[in-house]
Amino acid sequence: MHSVQDELPGDGETRRAFNMPLPATTGEAITVLAHFHRAEIARMTGWRDRIDLTSNWAITVVAGMLSVSLSTPAAHHGVLLFAMVLVMLLLTIEARRYRFFDVYRARVRALERNYYAQVFAPRGKEAEDWAGRLAADLRAPRFLISRRTAMSRRLRRNYFWMFLVLLAAWILKVSSAWLLRDAAPVDPAKPVHGAIQNLALGPVPGWVVLMAVGAFYCWLTYATFRPRKKSGELAHGDVHV
């Protein structure tokens, strides 16, 4: 019979030293499943806590930058643009963390849906060779979703609304004369031209800043609400992060 010992390199003594026993009874197999389930939940929870931490940082950045920018006319409107950059950086970090979280969540849900659900309410075969797919994932772990999909999910949950708050604050800042101490007087005959001039960011003309912000928010809107098909664990129920 083929065993783990046969697959290990080295002489016979080395192979025996590294030989790991496999479950020989039903009770042992159930014990292994229970411990594996608890371990994967712990790993999933650890990455979930990291996701929450990044979201909390983003909320803190938004609150802090709003306070700095809107509390005094001396604050430049570029503070809010900088806040957008910081929140985008945190979104990128959170998307990476979410991809790791999704791997462990999928393992936990595979056990719960295909084994534990059968324990409580047995049904006919709903998934073919789920244990084989789980074993393949343990041998060669791979991300189950792309970075783009991860960013889209996090935008829908939290980040798109943060970006909307920053956009609203930026529009208020650049459209209110009392919040722009150093703004040039706007010619009533050319209000749009004067307002665009006040959007300048150092050597960058105001119209370039306006186009960049508009393009960025168009991309955010598409990334958040683009058509998507539920797959993987999202295809099983509505409870997901």
N, C-alpha and C positions, 0 to 999 in steps of 0.2 A: 504494500500500500504506500502511495506517495505521501510523504510527510514534510513538515517544515524543515526537519533536519537534512533532508536530501537536497534542499535548495541552497543551503548555506555553504560558503566556500571554506577551504582549509581542510586539514586532516580530520580524521574521525573524532579525536579528542576535542578539537576546537568546536566541531559541529555539535557534539554532545553538550558542551559547556553552554552553548547558545540555544539549545533546543528548548522551545517554549511549549508547554502542554496546551492542548486545545480542549474545549469543553467536551466531556465524555458522556454526560447525562443531560436530560432535559432541564433539571434544576440548575446545573452549572451554566447552561446556555441562557436561561432566563436571568440568572445573576449577572452574566456578562452584559446582556441587553439593558438591564436596569442601570448598571454602572455607566455604560456607554451613553445612555440617554441623559443621565444626570451630568456627565462630563460635557456633552455637547450643549446642554442648556446653560451650563456655567460659561462656556466660551461664547455662546450667543449673547448672554446677558452682559458679559464684559465688553463686547463690541457695541451692544446697544447703549451702554453707559457712555462709551466714547462718542457715539453719535449725539446723544443728549448734551454732552459737554460742549461739542462744537456748536450746536444750536444755541446754547446758552451764551457762548462767546459772541456769536453773531448778534443776538439780541442786545447784549451789553454794548457792542460796538455801535449799533444803530441808536440806542438810547443816549450814549455818550456823545456821539457826533451831532445828534439833533440838539442836545443841550448846548454844545459849544457853538454851533452854527446859528441857531435862532435866538440865543440869549442876548446877543450884542451885534450891532451893525458893523463892528470892527472885524468880525469873522468873515473870511472870504467864502464865496459860494463853492470854491474848490474843496473845502472841507467835506462837503456832502459827496462830491465826486470821489474823493479819497475813500470815504466810507463805502461807496459802491464797490470800489476795488477791493477793499478789505473783506467785505461780505462775500464777494465773488471768490476770493482766495479761500475763505472758510467753507464755502459751498464745494469747492474742488476737493478740499481735505475730507469733508464729510461724505462726498460721493465715494471716495476710495474706502473709507471706513464702512460705508453701507455695503459695498461689494463683499467685504469679508463677512459682515454680519449675515448677508443673504446666503452665503455658503453654509454656515452653521444652522441657520434657521431652516433651510431646505432639508438638512439631515434630520433635524428634530421632527419636522413635519412628516417626513417620510416614515419615520418610526411610529409616530402617533397615528397617522392615517392608515398605514398598512398593517400594523401589528396591534397597537393598543386599542384602536377602534374595533378590531376583530375580537379582542378579548371581551369587550363590554357588549358588543352586538354583532355577532358573526354574520357575514354576508358572503355572497359568491366572490370569486376572484375579481378584484377591481383593478389590480395592477400586476402585470406580468414581470416576474424576476426583479422586484424592487430591491431585494437584498443584494442581488448581483450588481445592480447599478450603484447601490450604496457602497459596496466593496470596491468597485472601480473608482469611485470618487475618493475613497480613503487612500487608495494606492497612488492615484495621480490627481490631487486636488486641483481644480480649475475654477475660475470665476464663472458664475452662471449667468451674469448679466454684464453688459458693456458699461463703460464709464458714462456714456451718453444717457443710457437708460437710468442709471443710478442718479445722475444729476436731475433728470426729469422727475423722478419720484420725489426727491428731496425738495425740488422747486414747488411741486404741487402741495406738499405737506406744510412747508414752512417758508422757504426762502423767497418765493415770488411775492408774498405779502410784505416781507421786509423790504424788498426792492421797491414795491409800490409806495410804501411809507417814505422811503428816501426820495423817490421821484416827486411825491407831493411836496415834501419839505423843500426840495431844490426849486421847484416851480414857484413856491411861495417866496423863497429867498430872492430869486432873480426878478420877480415881478413886483416886489414891494420896495419902494424907494427908501423907506425908513429902515430896512434891513440891509441896505447896501450903502455904507457911509461914503465909500470912494467912487461910487458910480457916477458916470458922466451924465449931465442933464440930458433928458430925452426931449428931442425936438417934437412938439405936438404935431407938426406936419408930417413927420416920419417916425412914428412911435415904434414900428417894428424894427427899422434899421437901428434906432438908438438902443432898443432893448437887446438886440443881437450883439451890438458893440460891447455892452456890459457883460456879456458871457465870456469874453476873452480870458484866457488862462495863461498868463505870462506872454510868451511870443506866439502862442496858438490863437488864431483869430476866433471870434465868437461863433461864426457860422460853422467852423470845423468842430467846435465843442458841441454845438447843437446837433449836428449830423451824427457825431459819434454817440451821443446819448440816445438819440432816436434809433440808430441802428442797433445799439446794445439792447434796448428795451423791446424792439421788434424780435430780436433773437430770443430773448427771455420768454416772450409771449409764445412764440412757436415751440420752444423747448418744453414749456410747461403744458401746453394744451394740444400738442401735436397728436394726431390719431395714433392709438396704440392698441395692441392686442394682448389680452391677458394670457400669460403662459407660466409654466412652472408652478410654483406655490400660489401665485396670484389667481390661478385658474380654479383653486379649490377654496371657496368661501370668500368672505369679504373682510375678514380680520387680518390686516397686515399693516406694516409700518410704511 
